[in-house]
Amino acid sequence: MAVVDKPSAREAKRLQTRERLMGSAIAEFKRSGMAEADVGAIVAAAGVAHGTFFFHFPTKQHVLIELERREEERIAKQLGRYADAERNLSEILQEAVRLVLGLERRLGAVLFKDFLALHFSQTRPADESNEHPVIVRVAQEIERAQQAGRVQADVNPTNSAVFFLLGLYALLTTTHEWPTQKSMLDDYVTRTLRGIEAH
């Protein structure tokens, strides 16, 4: 049996502090939005010194990037479990929309708006990883449908996944209060499929 190295007491404490800060920051972002969030309130709620925040997160945007990474991994796993039950591409894209809308309900309108704005931000801090698990998973499903002859042979699965998700985020950003949002999202999935499916 392999021995798994446990983190040292110091590393465990560092991770606990980071998680407390993350939780406090997310709560503050939900209340005030990222731009207006008060780092003083975040560190007070986490019970740490002011400088500790910046040791773990150089800017408030870094908290949002960490949240994005975690949420994308979670959504990709859920989408993968759904897709593995022999679903067609239309059902998988509709599930992707449903999972992203579920994220909006969990984060709340204010934080979700900041979360989406991060995708389009020109001032986004450099990210250690360029991999986006939801894009990867959607691309895999498009490729699987392509191999089965249901998607055109000249379609680039990764490009199509990027187009689909960026379009989805843009729609969610602009139609948040619109009463027609659901029908627009359904139409968006239909038209996405129409553009890539084999005829």
C-alpha positions as CSV (number, residue, x, y, z in Angstrom):
1,M,0.0,0.0,0.0
2,A,1.4,3.4,-1.0
3,V,2.1,5.9,1.7
4,V,0.5,9.3,1.1
5,D,2.5,12.2,2.6
6,K,0.3,14.3,4.9
7,P,0.9,18.0,4.7
8,S,3.0,19.4,7.6
9,A,1.3,21.1,10.5
10,R,2.5,24.4,9.0
11,E,1.2,23.6,5.5
12,A,-2.1,22.5,7.0
13,K,-2.5,25.7,8.9
14,R,-1.6,27.7,5.8
15,L,-4.3,25.9,3.8
16,Q,-6.9,26.4,6.6
17,T,-6.1,30.2,6.7
18,R,-6.4,30.3,2.9
19,E,-9.8,28.6,3.0
20,R,-11.1,31.0,5.8
21,L,-10.0,34.0,3.7
22,M,-11.6,32.5,0.6
23,G,-14.9,32.0,2.4
24,S,-14.8,35.4,4.0
25,A,-14.0,37.1,0.6
26,I,-16.7,35.2,-1.2
27,A,-19.3,36.3,1.4
28,E,-18.1,39.9,1.1
29,F,-18.2,39.8,-2.7
30,K,-21.8,38.5,-2.5
31,R,-22.7,41.5,-0.4
32,S,-20.8,44.3,-2.1
33,G,-19.3,43.0,-5.4
34,M,-15.6,42.5,-5.9
35,A,-14.8,46.1,-6.7
36,E,-16.4,47.5,-3.6
37,A,-15.4,44.6,-1.3
38,D,-13.5,45.7,1.8
39,V,-10.3,43.7,2.5
40,G,-10.5,44.9,6.1
41,A,-13.9,43.3,6.5
42,I,-12.6,40.1,4.8
43,V,-9.6,39.7,7.2
44,A,-11.7,40.6,10.2
45,A,-14.2,37.9,9.4
46,A,-11.4,35.4,8.8
47,G,-9.7,36.4,12.0
48,V,-6.3,37.2,10.4
49,A,-3.9,40.1,10.0
50,H,-4.5,42.5,7.1
51,G,-1.3,41.5,5.3
52,T,-2.3,37.8,5.4
53,F,-4.9,38.4,2.7
54,F,-2.2,39.7,0.3
55,F,0.1,36.8,1.2
56,H,-2.5,34.4,-0.1
57,F,-4.2,36.5,-2.8
58,P,-2.2,39.4,-4.4
59,T,-5.4,41.1,-5.5
60,K,-9.1,40.6,-5.0
61,Q,-9.3,39.3,-8.6
62,H,-7.1,36.4,-7.5
63,V,-9.8,35.2,-5.2
64,L,-12.2,35.3,-8.1
65,I,-9.8,33.3,-10.3
66,E,-9.5,30.7,-7.6
67,L,-13.3,30.5,-7.3
68,E,-13.5,30.2,-11.1
69,R,-11.0,27.3,-11.1
70,R,-12.9,25.4,-8.4
71,E,-16.3,26.0,-10.0
72,E,-15.1,25.0,-13.4
73,E,-13.7,21.8,-12.1
74,R,-16.9,21.0,-10.2
75,I,-19.1,21.8,-13.3
76,A,-16.9,19.7,-15.6
77,K,-17.1,16.7,-13.3
78,Q,-20.9,17.0,-13.1
79,L,-21.2,17.4,-16.8
80,G,-18.9,14.4,-17.3
81,R,-21.1,12.2,-15.1
82,Y,-24.2,13.4,-17.0
83,A,-22.6,12.8,-20.4
84,D,-21.3,9.4,-19.5
85,A,-24.9,8.2,-19.2
86,E,-25.1,8.0,-23.1
87,R,-26.7,11.4,-23.7
88,N,-26.9,13.1,-27.0
89,L,-25.0,16.4,-27.7
90,S,-28.2,18.5,-27.5
91,E,-28.9,17.1,-24.0
92,I,-25.2,17.7,-22.9
93,L,-25.2,21.4,-24.1
94,Q,-28.5,22.0,-22.3
95,E,-27.1,20.4,-19.2
96,A,-24.0,22.7,-19.5
97,V,-26.5,25.7,-19.6
98,R,-28.4,24.3,-16.6
99,L,-25.2,23.9,-14.5
100,V,-24.0,27.4,-15.3
101,L,-27.4,28.8,-14.3
102,G,-27.2,26.7,-11.1
103,L,-23.9,28.5,-10.4
104,E,-25.7,31.8,-10.7
105,R,-28.2,30.7,-8.1
106,R,-25.5,29.6,-5.7
107,L,-23.2,32.7,-6.1
108,G,-26.0,35.2,-6.2
109,A,-26.6,37.9,-8.8
110,V,-23.8,40.3,-7.7
111,L,-21.0,37.8,-7.4
112,F,-22.1,35.9,-10.6
113,K,-21.9,39.1,-12.5
114,D,-18.3,39.6,-11.3
115,F,-17.6,35.9,-12.1
116,L,-18.7,36.4,-15.7
117,A,-17.0,39.7,-16.1
118,L,-13.7,38.0,-15.2
119,H,-14.0,36.0,-18.5
120,F,-14.0,39.2,-20.5
121,S,-11.7,41.3,-18.4
122,Q,-8.6,42.9,-20.1
123,T,-7.0,43.4,-16.7
124,R,-7.4,39.8,-15.6
125,P,-4.2,38.7,-13.7
126,A,-2.0,36.1,-15.4
127,D,-3.4,32.6,-14.6
128,E,-1.0,29.8,-13.8
129,S,-3.2,27.4,-15.9
130,N,-4.7,28.1,-19.2
131,E,-6.8,25.0,-19.1
132,H,-10.5,25.5,-18.5
133,P,-12.1,22.1,-17.6
134,V,-15.6,23.0,-18.8
135,I,-14.2,23.9,-22.3
136,V,-12.2,20.7,-22.3
137,R,-15.3,18.6,-21.4
138,V,-17.6,20.2,-23.9
139,A,-14.9,19.8,-26.6
140,Q,-14.6,16.1,-25.7
141,E,-18.4,15.7,-26.1
142,I,-18.4,17.5,-29.5
143,E,-15.5,15.3,-30.6
144,R,-17.3,12.2,-29.5
145,A,-20.4,13.2,-31.5
146,Q,-18.1,14.0,-34.4
147,Q,-16.5,10.5,-34.3
148,A,-20.1,9.0,-34.3
149,G,-20.8,11.0,-37.5
150,R,-23.3,13.4,-35.9
151,V,-21.0,16.5,-36.1
152,Q,-19.5,17.8,-39.4
153,A,-16.0,16.4,-40.0
154,D,-14.4,19.8,-40.5
155,V,-15.6,21.2,-37.1
156,N,-12.8,22.0,-34.6
157,P,-14.3,20.7,-31.3
158,T,-12.2,23.0,-29.1
159,N,-13.1,26.1,-31.1
160,S,-16.7,25.1,-31.0
161,A,-16.6,24.6,-27.2
162,V,-15.0,28.0,-26.7
163,F,-17.6,29.7,-29.0
164,F,-20.4,28.0,-27.2
165,L,-19.3,28.8,-23.7
166,L,-18.2,32.4,-24.4
167,G,-21.5,33.0,-26.1
168,L,-23.3,31.5,-23.2
169,Y,-21.5,33.7,-20.7
170,A,-22.1,36.8,-22.9
171,L,-25.8,36.0,-23.1
172,L,-26.1,35.5,-19.3
173,T,-24.3,38.8,-18.7
174,T,-26.6,40.8,-21.0
175,T,-30.0,39.0,-20.5
176,H,-29.9,38.7,-16.7
177,E,-33.2,40.5,-16.1
178,W,-34.9,39.7,-19.4
179,P,-38.1,37.7,-19.2
180,T,-37.2,36.0,-22.4
181,Q,-33.9,34.6,-21.2
182,K,-34.9,31.0,-21.0
183,S,-36.3,30.9,-24.6
184,M,-33.2,32.7,-25.8
185,L,-30.9,30.2,-24.2
186,D,-32.9,27.3,-25.7
187,D,-32.7,29.0,-29.1
188,Y,-28.9,29.5,-28.5
189,V,-28.4,25.7,-28.0
190,T,-30.5,24.9,-31.0
191,R,-28.6,27.3,-33.3
192,T,-25.2,26.1,-31.9
193,L,-26.2,22.6,-32.8
194,R,-27.5,23.6,-36.2
195,G,-24.1,25.1,-37.0
196,I,-22.0,22.0,-36.3
197,E,-24.3,19.0,-36.8
198,A,-23.8,16.7,-39.8
199,H,-26.7,17.0,-42.3
